[in-house]
């Protein structure tokens, strides 16, 4: 078998066999296939695509290239959630304790942020003392005791994906649905959960900018999960507008606690409840309607919030900052950006707003960048809302006063104020299962 022949085969749109895919991925991980040959294959896939079977087989082989987490010592069905990335997306901190409080099991490994999208691990590390690195025994025991544990990803989880992603990043092949889907799902399969809920973002702050592309990506990932024997569902959710009002690590933790206490932003609460209900549905807790009612009850009776506090303490964190979020360290420089005219918020560029938070110090521009946990912003006027001249649009928080002018300039560019009230946009556009797409 020669890589040359496989490249030629895919170049002509032919289907690769299981053995050919295994040879290709295995050889590349071992260093037996050169970068220039794999680059040619990635470009051929970009142009010619892959069948669901090809994608599933490639994903399984990528997952098996490193550690495969065995969660069987934890009783019951385990459910994982993955978001394709967005701005202000702190739903993991909300849905994990809701699901756990309702009897589900969430053994979740999350990543850090890079660029304009935030990472769950960074948010968790804003909690003083919280450990995102646990031994296997500690991880399992926390799930058994609390119903959930949120940690960082293993260093050897799907190494084939890490190597392939680095190559895609420099060969203009990142934006290929088969390659995006296999990258995401290889890590989900390796993480070992029985069921997977996918939160596929669509809009200006998401990787997939259109609804059609988002649905296609969701269908591909659901097919991979189901083909690999994992019950899988996807929701398509809005990311034209940031989710919630807070962006920045401790700011987002505080807002997540507001949701768990029943006083959070309406949009963040609704999306979180929809995600949690679907996760509970996947592990067999009832119909979607019954699972939604269970999720709501866990907020109103305080069990979800107490569950999160217990998990945080179990992992070394100080839960007093969750009970009184004013105890989080505060940014020394605070600046309000005010509306310069009357009107309505007619557009918000979520990506630019995310970059604004990075400028303030809430994100990292490179993997080596330090994060200021107190930095970020709180939005006061969101899409569709009326504003009057002089109203506060957003409050900026930073430890670098010199960053405020650039941050304000970019935020103003990201927000458009028009004379006419815009039409409403749904928070959730569609739900994708194995053989169906339900649009809302």
Secondary structure by P-SEA (a helix, b strand, c coil): ccaaaaaaaaaacccccaaaaaaaaaaaaaccccaaaaaaaaaaaaaccccaaaaaaaaaaaaaccccccccccccbbbbbbbcccccccccccaaaaaaaabbbbbbbbbbbccccccaaaaaaccccccccccaaaaaaaaaaccccccccccccaaaaaaaaaaaaaacccccaaaaaaaaaaaaaaacccbbbbbcccccccccccaaaaaaaaaaaaaaaaaaccbbbbbbbbccccccccccaaaaaaaaaaaaaccccaaaaaaaaaaaaaaaaaaccccaaaaaaaaaaaaaaaaaaaaaaaaaaaacccccccccccccccccbbbbbbbcccccccccaaaaaaaaaaaaccccccccccccccccccccccccccccccccccccccccccaaaaaaaaaaaacccccccccccccccccccccccccc
